[in-house]
Amino acid sequence: MSGWHTGTLAQLAADLRARKFSSVELVRAFLARIDASQATLNAFISVTREQALSDAAAADRALAAGSAGALTGVPIAHKDIFCTQGVRTTCGSRMLDNFVSPYDATVVAKLKGAGAVMLGKTNMDEFAMGSSSETSFYGPVRNPWNPQLVPGGSSGGSAAAVAARLIPGATATDTGGSIRQPAALCGITGIKPTYGRVSRYGMIAFASSLDQGGVLTASAADAALLLREMAGFDANDSTSVDTPVPDYVAALEQPLAGLKVGLLREFFDKGLDAQNEQRVREALKVYEQLGARLTEVSLPNLPLSVPVYYVVAPAECSSNLARFDGVRFGHRCESPRDLTDLYRRSRGEGFGAEVKRRIMTGTYVLSAGYYDAYYLKAQRVRQLINADFTRAFASVDVLMGPTTPTPAFAIGAKTSDPITMYLNDIYTIGANLAGLPAVSIPCGFVQGLPVGLQIVGPHFSEARVLSAAHAFQRVTDWHTRVPQGYA
Amino acid sequence: MSAWETVIGLEIHAQLATRSKIFSGSATAYGAPPNAQASLVDLGYPGVLPVLNAEAVRMAVKLGLAINARIATQSVFARKNYFYPDLPKGYQISQYEQPIVAAGALDIVLDDGEVKRIGITRAHLEEDAGKSLHEALPGVTGIDLNRAGTPLVEIVSEPHLRSAKEAVAYMKKVHTLVRYLEICDGNMQEGSFRCDANVSVRRSGAHQLGTRAEIKNLNSFRFVERAINYEVARQIETLESGRAVVQETRLYDPDRGETRSMRSKEEANDYRYFPDPDLLPVVLDAAFIEQVRATLPELPDQKAARFASQYGLSAYDAGVLTGSRELAAYYEDVVRELPQEPKLAANWVMGELAAALNKENLEVGCGRLPAARLAGLLRRISDQTISGKIAKEVFETMWSGGASADAVIDAQGLRQITDTAAIERVIDEVMARNPAQLAEYRAGKDKLFGFFVGQVMKATAGKANPAQLNELLRKKLA
């Protein structure tokens, strides 16, 4: 079983089918890595050891019987925002510390159906609100490249776990960059699909019009494989789109020559760290060498995406989180005096500071007298940003730029200044506002820390975006680098 | 003329008769054990999402077409945010700025026969909340979410109603309509049809509306009438004593017959409405709307007009007989059997039959007395086999026993005597037995005519044909 933990998902699935090792052996080996790293990285909230071993045994029986699916026996982890039947689903919050979901999210059910074996639930910013995975009730996640640093967020647990090769692939969600930003900061590949491509059913809502499930993996090829199994229309999610899922794996090798790449002028601005920019420019050179045609494009309204996001997302969250009231599930305060006391203390105790900040912001922008000035205006600007993207995609196939302004920062460095923290998502939010698919791939290092290149495509262009990422990874090896101590 | 004018607008909540809820697959049946019909979606569990029930949309469109309203080609669901334990998600999914139905109208008939058009501002789809059970469990409040997510259509009238009576007439009209359309069972006891009344008063002739109070959750026509009358009197009294009416929400207490303040405008919730991002806008094309239009039944007003002209009925009778689809169908079934007697049929359906049904709290469609049976009885009145008076006795027997009219008539020997000679024979006997009364009558005491009628009827057990008897008696007594 040498080198198994750095094997690609496809390779692991093939080796399992070839009976090179059993799923039980593989699961035990990954569980050991998870256990060994937990004290340092804190990437997992729950490890579902027994269930995983029994599922792996079942997978081995299926493999022996020759009835294996695309991922049979392959270990994965789910971000703890996805509901998992019979397994605690906390969303990183004290509010759901005691919540055992009675049902599986569609994504969870689909990956289960494809044969994947869940090893646990990954740590995350509370209710996916954060860019550093520090707001979790279960403590901060640490970056495997340097445990003094954040892994990014909110899907920091999934990102750290994949970067440290504790798991070959993990689900994640992205509302303003929560897949791509941690992918960049941890040196791995992450894709946020088109809004509506992956079902949101069973994915605990933060901002419904922006949330989208996706994956974190080492490579674009692995992302293509996982995404193919979890994407698709779901009658339980009215916003999921009923259009066929292409075979992203089969589409990986499509030629890159002639690809029209737009460089977002607004992304190469003064906020971008110079060395970070250098790595991104070098990556763009590689694309040029591969036959891509680079042109600069401008999306004039894109700089407004952060303020728009911090009106729309809190507004939706203030409503989405109203159901956590201590009445039917989740945290309930001790001996409430009356109904108001029950609400106040259950929510006051159950939610952390960042969640409260966003609920308050959202409640404010939706209030009578402020709705027009904030929420409605933000929605109008969102339309303008959409229009900017539409215009850009009339002349280019994909847009490229940095995923983040800087590499990973120190734990605690930005927690006292939410605005600085929010600016971390400045390059990623636009794709959420417009519902576009976007990947982040590793493209080099700055002082030993990974840097991400972002590729954004038109709606439902996942195959194009993933194949562009794959073309880069065929000629570079950044995605194969593993942090020291995890090799 | 009164110094004050009353202004009323109604918000009617009609529960749509879909089999499942508006955003989940749970059943909507009434009376299940608490929470037996609450799915994870109804419970507002983390991660669940609403999926719109297409049938609810179809029903709302049906209503919109029936009130000649504008059907929105695009309508939007919004969230109405507030905290309450029987509202699981912390928001109610409703329609706010873009309702599915806008600008319709219904005609009501006033006491003096005048027809008044009541504007309907809008009708929108929304989900119902659950129920808090304060009495069932000692010391705690129980929550029953069976009703949570039940589809409602809220029908909002313009402030065109000028009295409690008009409000009731309008509400009844809507009640009739939704049952005609088969989009609501109209059951008010179970809360399937209820309303909020916005009531204000102003000086007669004033143009500006007075400050209104909203009376919540009225679930019977009688309560609507009483609550409005109480509220109007209260507001007039308030204003006449120099105080101001406060804009507030009030509750009607049927035991005390009064309205009570629930919360004032200052205490009112800021519902923070915004479009629900979990649901796409409802987009309807012309083909769908026309397809729904094709399913519209003959509407109450159309049917009443047809009844009046086709059967020669008064507007009032036509209105009563078309009060429900079932009653109208029953009437037409009777007339089909007996086309020559539409008025007789109307009188009997609205009279004896309605009274008998009422007495036992039965619906016309209960099958107790099929239309053909009633027609059989009326046929015997029509061909003079029995008199109207005897017919009532036969009806009683048929109602309780279920036999046909002819069987009852034969078994009880009730066939009317129309043989002139036979009637004359009885008259002669009666005259012979009552010489004193005969003398008095002939001396000018006309009132005794009735005495002789009664005696003959008594002797014939009521079977003498009344018209013939009158005529023959008058001749003989002269």
Interface residues (C-beta under 8 A of the other chain):
Chain A: F82 C83 T89 C91 L96 F99 S101 P102 Y103 A105 R200 Y201 G202 M203 I204 A205 A207 S208 S209 A235 N236 D237 S238 T239 A315 E316 S318 S319 L321 A322 R323 F324 D325 V327 R328 F329 G330 L339 Y343 T363 L366 S367 A368 Y371 Y375
Chain B: L40 L43 G44 Y45 P46 G47 V48 L49 P50 V51 L52 R79 N81 F83 P85 P88 K89 G90 Y91 I143 D270 R272 Y273 F274 P277 D278 L279 L280
